[in-house]
Amino acid sequence: MTSASRYLSEHIDLPADRVYEFAADPANLPQWASGLATTVTKEGDRWLIGDDGAELIFAPRNDHGVLDHWVRPPGGDEVYAPMRVITAGKDTSEIMFTLLRLPGMTDEEFDRDAGLVQADLTRLKEIVENAA
């Protein structure tokens, strides 16, 4: 069995605050995080993702680039997803995601999830850089 976590990242040619503003808005998730959400709906103070009504809880807005989030599927266990955007140079940043292995996850499932997350981070990079 491989490690219990995997660190994935993408260098982005934009300042961290610009990347953070886009990535911190759950309404933008369907544009770049298709592995997490193809639809996002806001109901009151709650964000719901997908068709099954899973709840998405984002870390409160902050000045530290913290984009941690939790997914609460109906009837399932909550999944924690640590994520950050940091300054990596004068006008560049790094988006970092820690993929935690879920209990019972096979190596193949873990590798597949890592590939999906990396593709999402690459898509985020392309979107924010092209919008600049």
Secondary structure, DSSP 8 states (H G I E B T S, - for coil): ---SEEEEEEEESS-HHHHHHHHT-GGGHHHH-TTT-S-EEEETTEEEETTTTEEEEE----SS-B--EEEE-TTS--EEE-EEEEEEETTEEEEEEEEE--TT--HHHHHHHHHHHHHHHHHHHHHHHHH-
